[in-house]
Every structure is written in C-alpha cells, then in structure tokens.
Amino acid sequence: MFQSLRFNSKQIALVSTFSAIGAAVRLLAGDIASVSPLPVYAVVTKVGLSETLSFVSGFIFGPVAGFITGFLIILLSDIASPYGPGAWTPFIASIIGLLGICGGIIRRIRPRPTVLVAIVSAVGLTLLSEFLQNAWVSLTYNIPIQGTMITGIPSLATAMANNIILFPTVGLKTIKFVQEHYLKQSR
C-alpha cells in the first residue's frame, strides 16, 4: 500500500532539486517582502513554489517523497532566513509535507491529472493548509480560531491565487516532463 522507503539516485536528486528550488523561491519572496514599506512578509512568502513542488513530488514519487520535499522546503528556507527557524518551523514544514502526501494519494485516484484535478487539488489543499496553520496559531497563542481565520484572510487569498495558478501550470508541466523524460528512462 505504501511506497517503498528506498529511493534511487535519480529520485533523490529530483527531490533534492525540488526542495532547493522551493526553499530558494521562498527565501527570495521573503527578501522582497522585507524591503517593502508594507508589512507583507507573511503574505508575500505565500507566493512561492512550496505547495506546488511538494504536491508534484508526492504525485510523481509517492507520499513519502512528497512529505520529505515539503518538509525540507520549509526547514531549509527557515534555516537560511534571517529570522531563523522557530517553534513554527516543524509544524509548518509538516503541513507543507502533508500536501506532498496528498499529491501521492491523488495520483492513486487520478494517475493522469487534468487541469480540473489540479485546480480542485489546489483549492482543497490550500484550504486544508491554511486551516491547519491558523489552528496552530490559535492553539499556540490561545487566540480564538475565528480570530486567526479572519486575520488569515490575506494569507488565504494569496495562497489560493498562487496555487490555483501554479498547480495547473507549473505543477502539471513538471509532472508531465518528469513522467516523460525521467520515468521512461528509469524503466
């Protein structure tokens, strides 16, 4: 039922590449946000490839690889960030890793994803991710969940727009490219 925990060197290379690209884009978004005159760091960091690459990795290589990719994107970018990792890092990394697990599960249901599948996945997984992040803030800081959900609306809107655009474009093209070029060569 679960994928093997054994990865070949090409899989490790691609998971590492996805993780490095996701972390670099997340750091770049944070750098751009840090020079903005508006307090937009949390919103702008949503404009990245974290969720998309985690989902793609899970879809291509299975739930374990998807989780590892998502977790590493957040961990690496937080370590390299001037803000450094914090109490949020393992939790947010696990949430983004969960999107990778879901990518692997969705592949079992729809092995050839369509634009509609990508968009529905983007909407559902973004709602899940944002709810879990707001729940973490609510529990950690003893704030009513309604309050974190309301203050999290800009983050939700940015993440939703980002994922609805990136899942069916970058995500599907990456899945197709890797399946055509990598998976055919590996057989």
C-alpha atoms as a printed R data frame, in Angstrom:
    type eleno elety resid chain resno       x      y       z
1   ATOM     1    CA   MET     A     1   0.000  0.000   0.000
2   ATOM     2    CA   PHE     A     2   2.726  2.500   0.903
3   ATOM     3    CA   GLN     A     3   5.614  3.232  -1.381
4   ATOM     4    CA   SER     A     4   8.946  1.721  -0.643
5   ATOM     5    CA   LEU     A     5  11.213  3.824   1.516
6   ATOM     6    CA   ARG     A     6  14.030  3.059  -0.887
7   ATOM     7    CA   PHE     A     7  14.890  5.787  -3.356
8   ATOM     8    CA   ASN     A     8  17.265  5.555  -6.276
9   ATOM     9    CA   SER     A     9  19.823  8.268  -7.001
10  ATOM    10    CA   LYS     A    10  17.648  9.983  -9.641
11  ATOM    11    CA   GLN     A    11  14.714 10.215  -7.230
12  ATOM    12    CA   ILE     A    12  16.960 11.621  -4.504
13  ATOM    13    CA   ALA     A    13  18.381 14.138  -6.989
14  ATOM    14    CA   LEU     A    14  14.920 15.309  -8.093
15  ATOM    15    CA   VAL     A    15  13.523 15.521  -4.549
16  ATOM    16    CA   SER     A    16  16.636 17.484  -3.553
17  ATOM    17    CA   THR     A    17  16.250 19.767  -6.578
18  ATOM    18    CA   PHE     A    18  12.564 20.402  -5.860
19  ATOM    19    CA   SER     A    19  13.417 21.121  -2.218
20  ATOM    20    CA   ALA     A    20  16.251 23.507  -3.094
21  ATOM    21    CA   ILE     A    21  14.189 25.398  -5.688
22  ATOM    22    CA   GLY     A    22  11.231 25.702  -3.298
23  ATOM    23    CA   ALA     A    23  13.448 26.933  -0.463
24  ATOM    24    CA   ALA     A    24  15.251 29.427  -2.713
25  ATOM    25    CA   VAL     A    25  11.994 30.866  -4.070
26  ATOM    26    CA   ARG     A    26  10.579 31.116  -0.538
27  ATOM    27    CA   LEU     A    27  13.719 32.950   0.611
28  ATOM    28    CA   LEU     A    28  13.598 35.276  -2.389
29  ATOM    29    CA   ALA     A    29   9.947 36.097  -1.658
30  ATOM    30    CA   GLY     A    30  10.902 36.832   1.945
31  ATOM    31    CA   ASP     A    31  13.753 39.093   0.807
32  ATOM    32    CA   ILE     A    32  11.423 41.027  -1.475
33  ATOM    33    CA   ALA     A    33   8.871 41.355   1.318
34  ATOM    34    CA   SER     A    34  11.479 42.522   3.825
35  ATOM    35    CA   VAL     A    35  12.317 45.623   1.760
36  ATOM    36    CA   SER     A    36   8.685 46.510   1.186
37  ATOM    37    CA   PRO     A    37   7.377 49.524   3.097
38  ATOM    38    CA   LEU     A    38   4.262 47.499   3.942
39  ATOM    39    CA   PRO     A    39   4.210 44.642   6.496
40  ATOM    40    CA   VAL     A    40   3.626 41.988   3.835
41  ATOM    41    CA   TYR     A    41   6.166 39.297   4.749
42  ATOM    42    CA   ALA     A    42   3.623 36.602   5.641
43  ATOM    43    CA   VAL     A    43   1.546 37.269   2.532
44  ATOM    44    CA   VAL     A    44   4.403 37.503   0.037
45  ATOM    45    CA   THR     A    45   6.035 34.305   1.279
46  ATOM    46    CA   LYS     A    46   2.863 32.542   0.127
47  ATOM    47    CA   VAL     A    47   3.865 33.472  -3.425
48  ATOM    48    CA   GLY     A    48   6.225 30.619  -3.989
49  ATOM    49    CA   LEU     A    49   6.512 27.058  -5.075
50  ATOM    50    CA   SER     A    50   6.420 25.321  -1.677
51  ATOM    51    CA   GLU     A    51   2.964 23.805  -2.001
52  ATOM    52    CA   THR     A    52   3.255 23.129  -5.738
53  ATOM    53    CA   LEU     A    53   6.608 21.351  -5.560
54  ATOM    54    CA   SER     A    54   5.569 19.324  -2.535
55  ATOM    55    CA   PHE     A    55   2.405 18.219  -4.361
56  ATOM    56    CA   VAL     A    56   4.350 17.468  -7.558
57  ATOM    57    CA   SER     A    57   6.972 15.409  -5.721
58  ATOM    58    CA   GLY     A    58   4.270 13.407  -3.965
59  ATOM    59    CA   PHE     A    59   2.388 12.894  -7.209
60  ATOM    60    CA   ILE     A    60   5.466 11.692  -9.085
61  ATOM    61    CA   PHE     A    61   7.332  9.707  -6.426
62  ATOM    62    CA   GLY     A    62   4.692  8.948  -3.805
63  ATOM    63    CA   PRO     A    63   3.585 10.229  -0.408
64  ATOM    64    CA   VAL     A    64   6.918  9.755   1.396
65  ATOM    65    CA   ALA     A    65   8.908 11.730  -1.179
66  ATOM    66    CA   GLY     A    66   6.192 14.395  -1.236
67  ATOM    67    CA   PHE     A    67   6.341 14.771   2.535
68  ATOM    68    CA   ILE     A    68  10.137 14.945   2.520
69  ATOM    69    CA   THR     A    69  10.102 17.607  -0.215
70  ATOM    70    CA   GLY     A    70   7.564 19.816   1.556
71  ATOM    71    CA   PHE     A    71   9.259 19.426   4.925
72  ATOM    72    CA   LEU     A    72  12.699 20.230   3.510
73  ATOM    73    CA   ILE     A    73  11.493 23.321   1.632
74  ATOM    74    CA   ILE     A    74  10.285 24.919   4.854
75  ATOM    75    CA   LEU     A    75  13.145 23.666   7.016
76  ATOM    76    CA   LEU     A    76  15.887 24.792   4.611
77  ATOM    77    CA   SER     A    77  14.335 28.181   3.931
78  ATOM    78    CA   ASP     A    78  13.777 28.832   7.644
79  ATOM    79    CA   ILE     A    79  17.361 27.860   8.476
80  ATOM    80    CA   ALA     A    80  18.688 30.207   5.771
81  ATOM    81    CA   SER     A    81  16.244 33.004   6.637
82  ATOM    82    CA   PRO     A    82  17.461 35.998   8.627
83  ATOM    83    CA   TYR     A    83  14.572 35.267  11.020
84  ATOM    84    CA   GLY     A    84  15.813 31.727  11.504
85  ATOM    85    CA   PRO     A    85  13.762 28.678  12.405
86  ATOM    86    CA   GLY     A    86  11.281 28.967  15.210
87  ATOM    87    CA   ALA     A    87   8.642 26.990  17.040
88  ATOM    88    CA   TRP     A    88   6.500 27.209  13.901
89  ATOM    89    CA   THR     A    89   9.077 25.526  11.644
90  ATOM    90    CA   PRO     A    90   8.317 21.831  12.349
91  ATOM    91    CA   PHE     A    91   4.589 22.427  12.261
92  ATOM    92    CA   ILE     A    92   4.528 24.468   9.036
93  ATOM    93    CA   ALA     A    93   7.024 22.056   7.467
94  ATOM    94    CA   SER     A    94   4.728 19.148   8.373
95  ATOM    95    CA   ILE     A    95   1.717 20.926   6.856
96  ATOM    96    CA   ILE     A    96   3.531 21.515   3.567
97  ATOM    97    CA   GLY     A    97   4.758 17.918   3.726
98  ATOM    98    CA   LEU     A    98   1.131 16.834   4.152
99  ATOM    99    CA   LEU     A    99   0.369 18.421   0.773
100 ATOM   100    CA   GLY     A   100   3.030 16.126  -0.691
101 ATOM   101    CA   ILE     A   101   1.373 13.124   0.923
102 ATOM   102    CA   CYS     A   102  -1.916 14.239  -0.625
103 ATOM   103    CA   GLY     A   103  -0.217 14.509  -4.028
104 ATOM   104    CA   GLY     A   104   0.758 10.847  -3.749
105 ATOM   105    CA   ILE     A   105  -2.784  9.872  -2.750
106 ATOM   106    CA   ILE     A   106  -4.328 11.879  -5.590
107 ATOM   107    CA   ARG     A   107  -2.082 10.065  -8.081
108 ATOM   108    CA   ARG     A   108  -3.600  6.764  -6.967
109 ATOM   109    CA   ILE     A   109  -7.038  8.164  -7.773
110 ATOM   110    CA   ARG     A   110  -6.122 10.082 -10.956
111 ATOM   111    CA   PRO     A   111  -2.807  8.847 -12.445
112 ATOM   112    CA   ARG     A   112  -3.095 11.334 -15.323
113 ATOM   113    CA   PRO     A   113  -4.076 14.651 -13.774
114 ATOM   114    CA   THR     A   114  -6.120 17.172 -15.722
115 ATOM   115    CA   VAL     A   115  -6.317 20.916 -15.250
116 ATOM   116    CA   LEU     A   116  -9.582 20.409 -13.347
117 ATOM   117    CA   VAL     A   117  -7.950 17.884 -10.989
118 ATOM   118    CA   ALA     A   118  -5.063 20.308 -10.425
119 ATOM   119    CA   ILE     A   119  -7.394 23.214  -9.668
120 ATOM   120    CA   VAL     A   120  -9.625 21.180  -7.344
121 ATOM   121    CA   SER     A   121  -6.496 19.851  -5.601
122 ATOM   122    CA   ALA     A   122  -5.123 23.387  -5.274
123 ATOM   123    CA   VAL     A   123  -8.339 24.688  -3.722
124 ATOM   124    CA   GLY     A   124  -8.800 21.768  -1.319
125 ATOM   125    CA   LEU     A   125  -5.172 21.565  -0.220
126 ATOM   126    CA   THR     A   126  -4.868 25.334   0.210
127 ATOM   127    CA   LEU     A   127  -7.942 25.385   2.444
128 ATOM   128    CA   LEU     A   128  -6.536 22.468   4.459
129 ATOM   129    CA   SER     A   129  -3.104 24.078   4.767
130 ATOM   130    CA   GLU     A   130  -4.421 27.486   5.787
131 ATOM   131    CA   PHE     A   131  -6.860 25.989   8.301
132 ATOM   132    CA   LEU     A   132  -4.093 23.927   9.934
133 ATOM   133    CA   GLN     A   133  -1.736 26.919  10.061
134 ATOM   134    CA   ASN     A   134  -4.436 29.094  11.631
135 ATOM   135    CA   ALA     A   135  -5.293 26.314  14.095
136 ATOM   136    CA   TRP     A   136  -1.632 26.137  15.121
137 ATOM   137    CA   VAL     A   137  -1.529 29.901  15.730
138 ATOM   138    CA   SER     A   138  -4.819 29.696  17.628
139 ATOM   139    CA   LEU     A   139  -3.625 26.893  19.911
140 ATOM   140    CA   THR     A   140  -0.117 28.269  20.388
141 ATOM   141    CA   TYR     A   141  -1.158 31.793  21.298
142 ATOM   142    CA   ASN     A   142  -4.524 30.964  22.860
143 ATOM   143    CA   ILE     A   143  -6.437 33.019  20.289
144 ATOM   144    CA   PRO     A   144  -9.953 32.017  19.240
145 ATOM   145    CA   ILE     A   145  -9.849 30.174  15.904
146 ATOM   146    CA   GLN     A   146 -12.339 32.660  14.453
147 ATOM   147    CA   GLY     A   147  -9.842 35.446  15.071
148 ATOM   148    CA   THR     A   148  -6.978 33.652  13.364
149 ATOM   149    CA   MET     A   149  -9.227 32.717  10.455
150 ATOM   150    CA   ILE     A   150 -10.260 36.350   9.966
151 ATOM   151    CA   THR     A   151  -6.741 37.752  10.262
152 ATOM   152    CA   GLY     A   152  -5.545 34.943   7.985
153 ATOM   153    CA   ILE     A   153  -7.769 36.009   5.073
154 ATOM   154    CA   PRO     A   154  -4.970 37.866   3.195
155 ATOM   155    CA   SER     A   155  -2.726 34.827   3.548
156 ATOM   156    CA   LEU     A   156  -5.517 32.525   2.364
157 ATOM   157    CA   ALA     A   157  -6.309 34.739  -0.629
158 ATOM   158    CA   THR     A   158  -2.655 34.943  -1.678
159 ATOM   159    CA   ALA     A   159  -2.030 31.218  -1.226
160 ATOM   160    CA   MET     A   160  -5.250 30.339  -3.059
161 ATOM   161    CA   ALA     A   161  -4.428 32.557  -6.043
162 ATOM   162    CA   ASN     A   162  -0.863 31.257  -6.111
163 ATOM   163    CA   ASN     A   163  -1.861 27.589  -6.002
164 ATOM   164    CA   ILE     A   164  -4.760 27.907  -8.446
165 ATOM   165    CA   ILE     A   165  -2.295 29.377 -10.937
166 ATOM   166    CA   LEU     A   166   0.759 27.208 -10.213
167 ATOM   167    CA   PHE     A   167  -0.780 23.732  -9.730
168 ATOM   168    CA   PRO     A   168  -2.304 23.531 -13.249
169 ATOM   169    CA   THR     A   169   0.596 25.320 -14.965
170 ATOM   170    CA   VAL     A   170   3.985 24.687 -13.366
171 ATOM   171    CA   GLY     A   171   2.730 21.633 -11.472
172 ATOM   172    CA   LEU     A   172   1.197 19.776 -14.416
173 ATOM   173    CA   LYS     A   173   4.068 20.670 -16.767
174 ATOM   174    CA   THR     A   174   6.606 19.428 -14.230
175 ATOM   175    CA   ILE     A   175   4.678 16.199 -13.670
176 ATOM   176    CA   LYS     A   176   4.417 15.607 -17.427
177 ATOM   177    CA   PHE     A   177   8.074 16.426 -18.041
178 ATOM   178    CA   VAL     A   178   9.362 14.130 -15.289
179 ATOM   179    CA   GLN     A   179   6.993 11.299 -16.271
180 ATOM   180    CA   GLU     A   180   8.002 11.530 -19.931
181 ATOM   181    CA   HIS     A   181  11.731 12.011 -19.507
182 ATOM   182    CA   TYR     A   182  12.639 10.564 -16.143
183 ATOM   183    CA   LEU     A   183  10.207  7.702 -15.659
184 ATOM   184    CA   LYS     A   184  10.562  6.345 -19.200
185 ATOM   185    CA   GLN     A   185  14.351  6.308 -18.863
186 ATOM   186    CA   SER     A   186  14.177  4.537 -15.496
187 ATOM   187    CA   ARG     A   187  12.255  1.530 -16.771
